[in-house]
Each structure stands twice: as structure tokens, then as C-alpha cells.
Amino acid sequence: MPGLNPATITHARICPNCDGFATAAVPAGTRHRDGSRVLLRVDCGACHGTGTVPLRPRLNAADVEVAA
């Protein structure tokens, strides 16, 4: 199709534990005086609330040793 760019491949660094949703709001069960719920905000333990993880370094063929 003319005019459309092909999809580019990006190296996503999304955290595999939280799938990028780094902070979750968990209702505590109690309510404020105005009737709204008390929410606890909990960060992902793996990415510490960022939603991303650093890329792992790639191994080169020279870095791999073969045991005989």
C-alpha cells in the first residue's frame, strides 16, 4: 500500500512481572468520611514501579566457552 510505512520492530523493555502496569491501586476495604474508598498504591517488586527493566547484554560467540 503506498503511503504506509511498514511496522518497525522495537525492543520493548516491559517488565515481565507486571506487564508494564507498575503501580496497582488496591482498595483497603475502608472508606473516607466523604464515602470514597481508601486505596493503597503498591509498586511492582521486580521493576520498583518503573514498568521497565534494563536490557540484558547479548553474548558474542567469543564470550561462550564450550566444555569438553
PDB file of N, CA, C, O and CB in Angstrom:
ATOM      1  N   MET A   1       0.843  -1.174   0.000  1.00  0.00           N
ATOM      2  CA  MET A   1       0.000   0.000   0.000  1.00  0.00           C
ATOM      3  C   MET A   1       0.886   1.233   0.000  1.00  0.00           C
ATOM      4  O   MET A   1       1.752   1.373   0.863  1.00  0.00           O
ATOM      5  CB  MET A   1      -0.958   0.000   1.211  1.00  0.00           C
ATOM      6  N   PRO A   2       0.686   2.095  -0.924  1.00  0.00           N
ATOM      7  CA  PRO A   2       1.518   3.293  -0.962  1.00  0.00           C
ATOM      8  C   PRO A   2       1.170   4.247   0.176  1.00  0.00           C
ATOM      9  O   PRO A   2       0.009   4.407   0.553  1.00  0.00           O
ATOM     10  CB  PRO A   2       1.362   4.003  -2.306  1.00  0.00           C
ATOM     11  N   GLY A   3       2.203   4.866   0.702  1.00  0.00           N
ATOM     12  CA  GLY A   3       1.993   5.864   1.745  1.00  0.00           C
ATOM     13  C   GLY A   3       2.065   5.325   3.160  1.00  0.00           C
ATOM     14  O   GLY A   3       2.177   6.096   4.113  1.00  0.00           O
ATOM     15  N   LEU A   4       2.003   4.022   3.307  1.00  0.00           N
ATOM     16  CA  LEU A   4       2.071   3.445   4.650  1.00  0.00           C
ATOM     17  C   LEU A   4       3.472   2.929   4.911  1.00  0.00           C
ATOM     18  O   LEU A   4       4.076   2.294   4.047  1.00  0.00           O
ATOM     19  CB  LEU A   4       1.037   2.311   4.821  1.00  0.00           C
ATOM     20  N   ASN A   5       3.984   3.197   6.085  1.00  0.00           N
ATOM     21  CA  ASN A   5       5.300   2.694   6.479  1.00  0.00           C
ATOM     22  C   ASN A   5       5.144   1.310   7.086  1.00  0.00           C
ATOM     23  O   ASN A   5       4.177   1.064   7.807  1.00  0.00           O
ATOM     24  CB  ASN A   5       5.993   3.659   7.480  1.00  0.00           C
ATOM     25  N   PRO A   6       6.067   0.406   6.814  1.00  0.00           N
ATOM     26  CA  PRO A   6       5.984  -0.910   7.466  1.00  0.00           C
ATOM     27  C   PRO A   6       6.215  -0.767   8.965  1.00  0.00           C
ATOM     28  O   PRO A   6       6.879   0.165   9.420  1.00  0.00           O
ATOM     29  CB  PRO A   6       7.014  -1.895   6.856  1.00  0.00           C
ATOM     30  N   ALA A   7       5.672  -1.682   9.702  1.00  0.00           N
ATOM     31  CA  ALA A   7       5.835  -1.649  11.161  1.00  0.00           C
ATOM     32  C   ALA A   7       7.302  -1.843  11.515  1.00  0.00           C
ATOM     33  O   ALA A   7       7.983  -2.702  10.955  1.00  0.00           O
ATOM     34  CB  ALA A   7       4.962  -2.739  11.845  1.00  0.00           C
ATOM     35  N   THR A   8       7.769  -1.046  12.435  1.00  0.00           N
ATOM     36  CA  THR A   8       9.153  -1.166  12.863  1.00  0.00           C
ATOM     37  C   THR A   8       9.220  -2.040  14.111  1.00  0.00           C
ATOM     38  O   THR A   8       8.308  -2.037  14.938  1.00  0.00           O
ATOM     39  CB  THR A   8       9.772   0.229  13.133  1.00  0.00           C
ATOM     40  N   ILE A   9      10.295  -2.774  14.229  1.00  0.00           N
ATOM     41  CA  ILE A   9      10.482  -3.649  15.382  1.00  0.00           C
ATOM     42  C   ILE A   9      11.218  -2.862  16.452  1.00  0.00           C
ATOM     43  O   ILE A   9      12.307  -2.341  16.211  1.00  0.00           O
ATOM     44  CB  ILE A   9      11.265  -4.951  14.999  1.00  0.00           C
ATOM     45  N   THR A  10      10.627  -2.777  17.619  1.00  0.00           N
ATOM     46  CA  THR A  10      11.266  -2.100  18.736  1.00  0.00           C
ATOM     47  C   THR A  10      11.582  -3.130  19.813  1.00  0.00           C
ATOM     48  O   THR A  10      10.871  -4.123  19.966  1.00  0.00           O
ATOM     49  CB  THR A  10      10.361  -0.963  19.295  1.00  0.00           C
ATOM     50  N   HIS A  11      12.612  -2.892  20.526  1.00  0.00           N
ATOM     51  CA  HIS A  11      12.994  -3.779  21.610  1.00  0.00           C
ATOM     52  C   HIS A  11      12.335  -3.267  22.882  1.00  0.00           C
ATOM     53  O   HIS A  11      12.868  -2.391  23.563  1.00  0.00           O
ATOM     54  CB  HIS A  11      14.549  -3.860  21.764  1.00  0.00           C
ATOM     55  N   ALA A  12      11.177  -3.822  23.193  1.00  0.00           N
ATOM     56  CA  ALA A  12      10.422  -3.406  24.365  1.00  0.00           C
ATOM     57  C   ALA A  12      11.135  -3.876  25.619  1.00  0.00           C
ATOM     58  O   ALA A  12      11.630  -5.001  25.690  1.00  0.00           O
ATOM     59  CB  ALA A  12       8.983  -3.954  24.319  1.00  0.00           C
ATOM     60  N   ARG A  13      11.176  -3.012  26.586  1.00  0.00           N
ATOM     61  CA  ARG A  13      11.791  -3.342  27.866  1.00  0.00           C
ATOM     62  C   ARG A  13      10.717  -3.429  28.929  1.00  0.00           C
ATOM     63  O   ARG A  13      10.946  -3.024  30.069  1.00  0.00           O
ATOM     64  CB  ARG A  13      12.860  -2.301  28.255  1.00  0.00           C
ATOM     65  N   ILE A  14       9.565  -3.943  28.589  1.00  0.00           N
ATOM     66  CA  ILE A  14       8.456  -4.017  29.529  1.00  0.00           C
ATOM     67  C   ILE A  14       8.741  -5.093  30.570  1.00  0.00           C
ATOM     68  O   ILE A  14       9.213  -6.183  30.245  1.00  0.00           O
ATOM     69  CB  ILE A  14       7.128  -4.307  28.792  1.00  0.00           C
ATOM     70  N   CYS A  15       8.453  -4.774  31.802  1.00  0.00           N
ATOM     71  CA  CYS A  15       8.677  -5.702  32.913  1.00  0.00           C
ATOM     72  C   CYS A  15       7.797  -6.941  32.723  1.00  0.00           C
ATOM     73  O   CYS A  15       6.587  -6.807  32.541  1.00  0.00           O
ATOM     74  CB  CYS A  15       8.375  -5.014  34.284  1.00  0.00           C
ATOM     75  N   PRO A  16       8.384  -8.151  32.763  1.00  0.00           N
ATOM     76  CA  PRO A  16       7.579  -9.356  32.568  1.00  0.00           C
ATOM     77  C   PRO A  16       6.687  -9.696  33.765  1.00  0.00           C
ATOM     78  O   PRO A  16       5.733 -10.460  33.619  1.00  0.00           O
ATOM     79  CB  PRO A  16       8.483 -10.519  32.277  1.00  0.00           C
ATOM     80  N   ASN A  17       6.976  -9.153  34.919  1.00  0.00           N
ATOM     81  CA  ASN A  17       6.173  -9.465  36.103  1.00  0.00           C
ATOM     82  C   ASN A  17       4.876  -8.673  36.158  1.00  0.00           C
ATOM     83  O   ASN A  17       3.842  -9.200  36.569  1.00  0.00           O
ATOM     84  CB  ASN A  17       6.974  -9.202  37.353  1.00  0.00           C
ATOM     85  N   CYS A  18       4.924  -7.399  35.744  1.00  0.00           N
ATOM     86  CA  CYS A  18       3.725  -6.556  35.845  1.00  0.00           C
ATOM     87  C   CYS A  18       3.180  -6.151  34.484  1.00  0.00           C
ATOM     88  O   CYS A  18       2.162  -5.462  34.421  1.00  0.00           O
ATOM     89  CB  CYS A  18       4.033  -5.313  36.653  1.00  0.00           C
ATOM     90  N   ASP A  19       3.826  -6.559  33.386  1.00  0.00           N
ATOM     91  CA  ASP A  19       3.421  -6.220  32.011  1.00  0.00           C
ATOM     92  C   ASP A  19       3.319  -4.717  31.791  1.00  0.00           C
ATOM     93  O   ASP A  19       2.486  -4.263  31.006  1.00  0.00           O
ATOM     94  CB  ASP A  19       2.085  -6.872  31.684  1.00  0.00           C
ATOM     95  N   GLY A  20       4.150  -3.943  32.471  1.00  0.00           N
ATOM     96  CA  GLY A  20       4.176  -2.503  32.276  1.00  0.00           C
ATOM     97  C   GLY A  20       3.249  -1.721  33.196  1.00  0.00           C
ATOM     98  O   GLY A  20       3.346  -0.496  33.268  1.00  0.00           O
ATOM     99  N   PHE A  21       2.359  -2.402  33.895  1.00  0.00           N
ATOM    100  CA  PHE A  21       1.474  -1.733  34.853  1.00  0.00           C
ATOM    101  C   PHE A  21       2.170  -1.763  36.208  1.00  0.00           C
ATOM    102  O   PHE A  21       1.921  -2.647  37.028  1.00  0.00           O
ATOM    103  CB  PHE A  21       0.050  -2.425  34.921  1.00  0.00           C
ATOM    104  N   ALA A  22       3.045  -0.785  36.433  1.00  0.00           N
ATOM    105  CA  ALA A  22       3.979  -0.833  37.548  1.00  0.00           C
ATOM    106  C   ALA A  22       3.343  -0.561  38.897  1.00  0.00           C
ATOM    107  O   ALA A  22       3.834  -1.053  39.913  1.00  0.00           O
ATOM    108  CB  ALA A  22       5.068   0.140  37.322  1.00  0.00           C
ATOM    109  N   THR A  23       2.276   0.201  38.934  1.00  0.00           N
ATOM    110  CA  THR A  23       1.634   0.538  40.198  1.00  0.00           C
ATOM    111  C   THR A  23       0.183   0.095  40.162  1.00  0.00           C
ATOM    112  O   THR A  23      -0.542   0.390  39.212  1.00  0.00           O
ATOM    113  CB  THR A  23       1.737   2.051  40.486  1.00  0.00           C
ATOM    114  N   ALA A  24      -0.237  -0.610  41.197  1.00  0.00           N
ATOM    115  CA  ALA A  24      -1.622  -1.067  41.289  1.00  0.00           C
ATOM    116  C   ALA A  24      -2.291  -0.376  42.467  1.00  0.00           C
ATOM    117  O   ALA A  24      -1.677  -0.202  43.519  1.00  0.00           O
ATOM    118  CB  ALA A  24      -1.697  -2.616  41.441  1.00  0.00           C
ATOM    119  N   ALA A  25      -3.540   0.016  42.292  1.00  0.00           N
ATOM    120  CA  ALA A  25      -4.323   0.608  43.376  1.00  0.00           C
ATOM    121  C   ALA A  25      -5.220  -0.484  43.955  1.00  0.00           C
ATOM    122  O   ALA A  25      -6.104  -1.003  43.273  1.00  0.00           O
ATOM    123  CB  ALA A  25      -5.173   1.838  42.872  1.00  0.00           C
ATOM    124  N   VAL A  26      -4.983  -0.819  45.201  1.00  0.00           N
ATOM    125  CA  VAL A  26      -5.720  -1.891  45.860  1.00  0.00           C
ATOM    126  C   VAL A  26      -6.652  -1.269  46.898  1.00  0.00           C
ATOM    127  O   VAL A  26      -6.185  -0.549  47.780  1.00  0.00           O
ATOM    128  CB  VAL A  26      -4.748  -2.923  46.523  1.00  0.00           C
ATOM    129  N   PRO A  27      -7.965  -1.531  46.813  1.00  0.00           N
ATOM    130  CA  PRO A  27      -8.874  -0.981  47.831  1.00  0.00           C
ATOM    131  C   PRO A  27      -8.644  -1.658  49.175  1.00  0.00           C
ATOM    132  O   PRO A  27      -8.533  -2.881  49.259  1.00  0.00           O
ATOM    133  CB  PRO A  27     -10.347  -1.153  47.397  1.00  0.00           C
ATOM    134  N   ALA A  28      -8.575  -0.844  50.222  1.00  0.00           N
ATOM    135  CA  ALA A  28      -8.283  -1.355  51.562  1.00  0.00           C
ATOM    136  C   ALA A  28      -9.532  -1.862  52.274  1.00  0.00           C
ATOM    137  O   ALA A  28      -9.422  -2.531  53.301  1.00  0.00           O
ATOM    138  CB  ALA A  28      -7.625  -0.275  52.398  1.00  0.00           C
ATOM    139  N   GLY A  29     -10.709  -1.559  51.753  1.00  0.00           N
ATOM    140  CA  GLY A  29     -11.938  -2.020  52.387  1.00  0.00           C
ATOM    141  C   GLY A  29     -12.583  -0.964  53.258  1.00  0.00           C
ATOM    142  O   GLY A  29     -13.775  -1.062  53.552  1.00  0.00           O
ATOM    143  N   THR A  30     -11.830   0.048  53.684  1.00  0.00           N
ATOM    144  CA  THR A  30     -12.418   1.122  54.492  1.00  0.00           C
ATOM    145  C   THR A  30     -12.750   2.303  53.600  1.00  0.00           C
ATOM    146  O   THR A  30     -12.374   2.342  52.429  1.00  0.00           O
ATOM    147  CB  THR A  30     -11.458   1.555  55.631  1.00  0.00           C
ATOM    148  N   ARG A  31     -13.455   3.259  54.169  1.00  0.00           N
ATOM    149  CA  ARG A  31     -13.878   4.428  53.402  1.00  0.00           C
ATOM    150  C   ARG A  31     -13.476   5.719  54.114  1.00  0.00           C
ATOM    151  O   ARG A  31     -13.342   5.757  55.337  1.00  0.00           O
ATOM    152  CB  ARG A  31     -15.398   4.399  53.175  1.00  0.00           C
ATOM    153  N   HIS A  32     -13.286   6.779  53.316  1.00  0.00           N
ATOM    154  CA  HIS A  32     -13.052   8.107  53.866  1.00  0.00           C
ATOM    155  C   HIS A  32     -14.381   8.679  54.359  1.00  0.00           C
ATOM    156  O   HIS A  32     -15.432   8.078  54.142  1.00  0.00           O
ATOM    157  CB  HIS A  32     -12.399   9.044  52.806  1.00  0.00           C
ATOM    158  N   ARG A  33     -14.339   9.824  55.013  1.00  0.00           N
ATOM    159  CA  ARG A  33     -15.564  10.439  55.533  1.00  0.00           C
ATOM    160  C   ARG A  33     -16.531  10.857  54.428  1.00  0.00           C
ATOM    161  O   ARG A  33     -17.745  10.903  54.630  1.00  0.00           O
ATOM    162  CB  ARG A  33     -15.216  11.643  56.378  1.00  0.00           C
ATOM    163  N   ASP A  34     -15.961  11.167  53.237  1.00  0.00           N
ATOM    164  CA  ASP A  34     -16.842  11.578  52.134  1.00  0.00           C
ATOM    165  C   ASP A  34     -17.430  10.381  51.389  1.00  0.00           C
ATOM    166  O   ASP A  34     -18.207  10.573  50.454  1.00  0.00           O
ATOM    167  CB  ASP A  34     -16.076  12.463  51.156  1.00  0.00           C
ATOM    168  N   GLY A  35     -17.080   9.151  51.775  1.00  0.00           N
ATOM    169  CA  GLY A  35     -17.643   7.954  51.169  1.00  0.00           C
ATOM    170  C   GLY A  35     -16.748   7.306  50.135  1.00  0.00           C
ATOM    171  O   GLY A  35     -17.049   6.209  49.664  1.00  0.00           O
ATOM    172  N   SER A  36     -15.650   7.959  49.767  1.00  0.00           N
ATOM    173  CA  SER A  36     -14.752   7.352  48.788  1.00  0.00           C
ATOM    174  C   SER A  36     -13.899   6.277  49.457  1.00  0.00           C
ATOM    175  O   SER A  36     -13.701   6.293  50.672  1.00  0.00           O
ATOM    176  CB  SER A  36     -13.853   8.423  48.132  1.00  0.00           C
ATOM    177  N   ARG A  37     -13.403   5.355  48.659  1.00  0.00           N
ATOM    178  CA  ARG A  37     -12.615   4.246  49.182  1.00  0.00           C
ATOM    179  C   ARG A  37     -11.180   4.650  49.487  1.00  0.00           C
ATOM    180  O   ARG A  37     -10.623   5.537  48.841  1.00  0.00           O
ATOM    181  CB  ARG A  37     -12.622   3.101  48.202  1.00  0.00           C
ATOM    182  N   VAL A  38     -10.590   3.993  50.472  1.00  0.00           N
ATOM    183  CA  VAL A  38      -9.174   4.151  50.773  1.00  0.00           C
ATOM    184  C   VAL A  38      -8.417   3.212  49.836  1.00  0.00           C
ATOM    185  O   VAL A  38      -8.687   2.011  49.808  1.00  0.00           O
ATOM    186  CB  VAL A  38      -8.857   3.843  52.293  1.00  0.00           C
ATOM    187  N   LEU A  39      -7.470   3.756  49.070  1.00  0.00           N
ATOM    188  CA  LEU A  39      -6.704   2.960  48.122  1.00  0.00           C
ATOM    189  C   LEU A  39      -5.246   2.892  48.558  1.00  0.00           C
ATOM    190  O   LEU A  39      -4.653   3.896  48.951  1.00  0.00           O
ATOM    191  CB  LEU A  39      -6.817   3.544  46.700  1.00  0.00           C
ATOM    192  N   LEU A  40      -4.685   1.704  48.483  1.00  0.00           N
ATOM    193  CA  LEU A  40      -3.260   1.515  48.735  1.00  0.00           C
ATOM    194  C   LEU A  40      -2.570   1.382  47.388  1.00  0.00           C
ATOM    195  O   LEU A  40      -2.971   0.562  46.562  1.00  0.00           O
ATOM    196  CB  LEU A  40      -2.991   0.259  49.640  1.00  0.00           C
ATOM    197  N   ARG A  41      -1.539   2.181  47.160  1.00  0.00           N
ATOM    198  CA  ARG A  41      -0.800   2.103  45.903  1.00  0.00           C
ATOM    199  C   ARG A  41       0.429   1.225  46.127  1.00  0.00           C
ATOM    200  O   ARG A  41       1.283   1.527  46.961  1.00  0.00           O
ATOM    201  CB  ARG A  41      -0.392   3.529  45.390  1.00  0.00           C
ATOM    202  N   VAL A  42       0.499   0.132  45.366  1.00  0.00           N
ATOM    203  CA  VAL A  42       1.553  -0.862  45.532  1.00  0.00           C
ATOM    204  C   VAL A  42       2.380  -0.909  44.255  1.00  0.00           C
ATOM    205  O   VAL A  42       1.837  -1.061  43.160  1.00  0.00           O
ATOM    206  CB  VAL A  42       0.959  -2.264  45.867  1.00  0.00           C
ATOM    207  N   ASP A  43       3.716  -0.777  44.402  1.00  0.00           N
ATOM    208  CA  ASP A  43       4.620  -0.845  43.262  1.00  0.00           C
ATOM    209  C   ASP A  43       5.044  -2.284  43.007  1.00  0.00           C
ATOM    210  O   ASP A  43       5.076  -3.105  43.924  1.00  0.00           O
ATOM    211  CB  ASP A  43       5.849   0.041  43.494  1.00  0.00           C
ATOM    212  N   CYS A  44       5.369  -2.581  41.756  1.00  0.00           N
ATOM    213  CA  CYS A  44       5.883  -3.893  41.378  1.00  0.00           C
ATOM    214  C   CYS A  44       7.236  -4.096  42.053  1.00  0.00           C
ATOM    215  O   CYS A  44       8.075  -3.195  42.051  1.00  0.00           O
ATOM    216  CB  CYS A  44       6.006  -4.028  39.824  1.00  0.00           C
ATOM    217  N   GLY A  45       7.446  -5.264  42.623  1.00  0.00           N
ATOM    218  CA  GLY A  45       8.692  -5.543  43.312  1.00  0.00           C
ATOM    219  C   GLY A  45       9.870  -5.784  42.382  1.00  0.00           C
ATOM    220  O   GLY A  45      11.019  -5.587  42.776  1.00  0.00           O
ATOM    221  N   ALA A  46       9.598  -6.209  41.145  1.00  0.00           N
ATOM    222  CA  ALA A  46      10.684  -6.516  40.213  1.00  0.00           C
ATOM    223  C   ALA A  46      11.255  -5.254  39.576  1.00  0.00           C
ATOM    224  O   ALA A  46      12.473  -5.118  39.455  1.00  0.00           O
ATOM    225  CB  ALA A  46      10.192  -7.466  39.127  1.00  0.00           C
ATOM    226  N   CYS A  47      10.379  -4.323  39.165  1.00  0.00           N
ATOM    227  CA  CYS A  47      10.860  -3.120  38.471  1.00  0.00           C
ATOM    228  C   CYS A  47      10.811  -1.880  39.361  1.00  0.00           C
ATOM    229  O   CYS A  47      11.197  -0.794  38.929  1.00  0.00           O
ATOM    230  CB  CYS A  47      10.034  -2.877  37.213  1.00  0.00           C
ATOM    231  N   HIS A  48      10.345  -2.031  40.586  1.00  0.00           N
ATOM    232  CA  HIS A  48      10.276  -0.941  41.571  1.00  0.00           C
ATOM    233  C   HIS A  48       9.428   0.232  41.087  1.00  0.00           C
ATOM    234  O   HIS A  48       9.756   1.392  41.341  1.00  0.00           O
ATOM    235  CB  HIS A  48      11.676  -0.450  41.899  1.00  0.00           C
ATOM    236  N   GLY A  49       8.340  -0.076  40.394  1.00  0.00           N
ATOM    237  CA  GLY A  49       7.390   0.951  39.997  1.00  0.00           C
ATOM    238  C   GLY A  49       7.720   1.693  38.720  1.00  0.00           C
ATOM    239  O   GLY A  49       7.095   2.716  38.440  1.00  0.00           O
ATOM    240  N   THR A  50       8.677   1.224  37.931  1.00  0.00           N
ATOM    241  CA  THR A  50       9.002   1.914  36.685  1.00  0.00           C
ATOM    242  C   THR A  50       8.286   1.324  35.482  1.00  0.00           C
ATOM    243  O   THR A  50       8.025   2.038  34.514  1.00  0.00           O
ATOM    244  CB  THR A  50      10.486   1.878  36.451  1.00  0.00           C
ATOM    245  N   GLY A  51       7.959   0.021  35.521  1.00  0.00           N
ATOM    246  CA  GLY A  51       7.291  -0.638  34.404  1.00  0.00           C
ATOM    247  C   GLY A  51       8.238  -1.171  33.353  1.00  0.00           C
ATOM    248  O   GLY A  51       7.809  -1.845  32.416  1.00  0.00           O
ATOM    249  N   THR A  52       9.516  -0.881  33.494  1.00  0.00           N
ATOM    250  CA  THR A  52      10.506  -1.355  32.529  1.00  0.00           C
ATOM    251  C   THR A  52      11.660  -2.029  33.258  1.00  0.00           C
ATOM    252  O   THR A  52      11.889  -1.791  34.444  1.00  0.00           O
ATOM    253  CB  THR A  52      11.025  -0.190  31.656  1.00  0.00           C
ATOM    254  N   VAL A  53      12.369  -2.861  32.540  1.00  0.00           N
ATOM    255  CA  VAL A  53      13.573  -3.497  33.065  1.00  0.00           C
ATOM    256  C   VAL A  53      14.712  -3.235  32.089  1.00  0.00           C
ATOM    257  O   VAL A  53      14.455  -3.047  30.900  1.00  0.00           O
ATOM    258  CB  VAL A  53      13.360  -5.033  33.285  1.00  0.00           C
ATOM    259  N   PRO A  54      15.960  -3.215  32.546  1.00  0.00           N
ATOM    260  CA  PRO A  54      17.072  -2.972  31.627  1.00  0.00           C
ATOM    261  C   PRO A  54      17.261  -4.156  30.678  1.00  0.00           C
ATOM    262  O   PRO A  54      16.974  -5.300  31.030  1.00  0.00           O
ATOM    263  CB  PRO A  54      18.370  -2.708  32.411  1.00  0.00           C
ATOM    264  N   LEU A  55      17.744  -3.863  29.480  1.00  0.00           N
ATOM    265  CA  LEU A  55      18.019  -4.916  28.512  1.00  0.00           C
ATOM    266  C   LEU A  55      19.203  -5.738  28.976  1.00  0.00           C
ATOM    267  O   LEU A  55      20.144  -5.208  29.568  1.00  0.00           O
ATOM    268  CB  LEU A  55      18.284  -4.329  27.117  1.00  0.00           C
ATOM    269  N   ARG A  56      19.158  -7.026  28.710  1.00  0.00           N
ATOM    270  CA  ARG A  56      20.272  -7.900  29.043  1.00  0.00           C
ATOM    271  C   ARG A  56      21.329  -7.782  27.957  1.00  0.00           C
ATOM    272  O   ARG A  56      20.991  -7.670  26.778  1.00  0.00           O
ATOM    273  CB  ARG A  56      19.804  -9.371  29.204  1.00  0.00           C
ATOM    274  N   PRO A  57      22.587  -7.804  28.328  1.00  0.00           N
ATOM    275  CA  PRO A  57      23.629  -7.747  27.287  1.00  0.00           C
ATOM    276  C   PRO A  57      23.631  -9.028  26.466  1.00  0.00           C
ATOM    277  O   PRO A  57      23.398 -10.119  26.988  1.00  0.00           O
ATOM    278  CB  PRO A  57      25.025  -7.519  27.918  1.00  0.00           C
ATOM    279  N   ARG A  58      23.897  -8.878  25.172  1.00  0.00           N
ATOM    280  CA  ARG A  58      23.944 -10.031  24.288  1.00  0.00           C
ATOM    281  C   ARG A  58      25.291 -10.726  24.416  1.00  0.00           C
ATOM    282  O   ARG A  58      26.316 -10.083  24.639  1.00  0.00           O
ATOM    283  CB  ARG A  58      23.688  -9.614  22.829  1.00  0.00           C
ATOM    284  N   LEU A  59      25.277 -12.031  24.275  1.00  0.00           N
ATOM    285  CA  LEU A  59      26.509 -12.793  24.296  1.00  0.00           C
ATOM    286  C   LEU A  59      27.048 -12.920  22.882  1.00  0.00           C
ATOM    287  O   LEU A  59      26.306 -13.226  21.948  1.00  0.00           O
ATOM    288  CB  LEU A  59      26.289 -14.178  24.924  1.00  0.00           C
ATOM    289  N   ASN A  60      28.336 -12.684  22.734  1.00  0.00           N
ATOM    290  CA  ASN A  60      29.003 -12.902  21.459  1.00  0.00           C
ATOM    291  C   ASN A  60      29.517 -14.326  21.407  1.00  0.00           C
ATOM    292  O   ASN A  60      29.605 -14.997  22.435  1.00  0.00           O
ATOM    293  CB  ASN A  60      30.155 -11.894  21.251  1.00  0.00           C
ATOM    294  N   ALA A  61      29.854 -14.787  20.220  1.00  0.00           N
ATOM    295  CA  ALA A  61      30.395 -16.132  20.089  1.00  0.00           C
ATOM    296  C   ALA A  61      31.713 -16.269  20.848  1.00  0.00           C
ATOM    297  O   ALA A  61      32.040 -17.359  21.318  1.00  0.00           O
ATOM    298  CB  ALA A  61      30.596 -16.482  18.616  1.00  0.00           C
ATOM    299  N   ALA A  62      32.473 -15.178  20.974  1.00  0.00           N
ATOM    300  CA  ALA A  62      33.747 -15.219  21.688  1.00  0.00           C
ATOM    301  C   ALA A  62      33.538 -15.313  23.198  1.00  0.00           C
ATOM    302  O   ALA A  62      34.444 -15.733  23.917  1.00  0.00           O
ATOM    303  CB  ALA A  62      34.581 -13.983  21.352  1.00  0.00           C
ATOM    304  N   ASP A  63      32.353 -14.929  23.690  1.00  0.00           N
ATOM    305  CA  ASP A  63      32.079 -14.963  25.119  1.00  0.00           C
ATOM    306  C   ASP A  63      31.674 -16.358  25.613  1.00  0.00           C
ATOM    307  O   ASP A  63      31.713 -16.626  26.813  1.00  0.00           O
ATOM    308  CB  ASP A  63      30.991 -13.971  25.448  1.00  0.00           C
ATOM    309  N   VAL A  64      31.288 -17.239  24.693  1.00  0.00           N
ATOM    310  CA  VAL A  64      30.777 -18.553  25.070  1.00  0.00           C
ATOM    311  C   VAL A  64      31.926 -19.561  25.043  1.00  0.00           C
ATOM    312  O   VAL A  64      32.649 -19.674  24.053  1.00  0.00           O
ATOM    313  CB  VAL A  64      29.623 -18.999  24.119  1.00  0.00           C
ATOM    314  N   GLU A  65      32.079 -20.296  26.161  1.00  0.00           N
ATOM    315  CA  GLU A  65      33.096 -21.335  26.225  1.00  0.00           C
ATOM    316  C   GLU A  65      32.430 -22.699  26.148  1.00  0.00           C
ATOM    317  O   GLU A  65      31.369 -22.916  26.734  1.00  0.00           O
ATOM    318  CB  GLU A  65      33.936 -21.207  27.514  1.00  0.00           C
ATOM    319  N   VAL A  66      33.041 -23.591  25.445  1.00  0.00           N
ATOM    320  CA  VAL A  66      32.498 -24.937  25.300  1.00  0.00           C
ATOM    321  C   VAL A  66      33.352 -25.875  26.151  1.00  0.00           C
ATOM    322  O   VAL A  66      34.567 -25.964  25.972  1.00  0.00           O
ATOM    323  CB  VAL A  66      32.473 -25.391  23.791  1.00  0.00           C
ATOM    324  N   ALA A  67      32.703 -26.564  27.068  1.00  0.00           N
ATOM    325  CA  ALA A  67      33.423 -27.523  27.921  1.00  0.00           C
ATOM    326  C   ALA A  67      33.536 -28.848  27.195  1.00  0.00           C
ATOM    327  O   ALA A  67      32.562 -29.341  26.626  1.00  0.00           O
ATOM    328  CB  ALA A  67      32.708 -27.712  29.291  1.00  0.00           C
ATOM    329  N   ALA A  68      34.717 -29.416  27.217  1.00  0.00           N
ATOM    330  CA  ALA A  68      34.926 -30.675  26.512  1.00  0.00           C
ATOM    331  C   ALA A  68      34.791 -31.857  27.445  1.00  0.00           C
ATOM    332  O   ALA A  68      34.937 -33.002  27.017  1.00  0.00           O
ATOM    333  CB  ALA A  68      36.289 -30.693  25.850  1.00  0.00           C
TER     334      ALA A  68
END
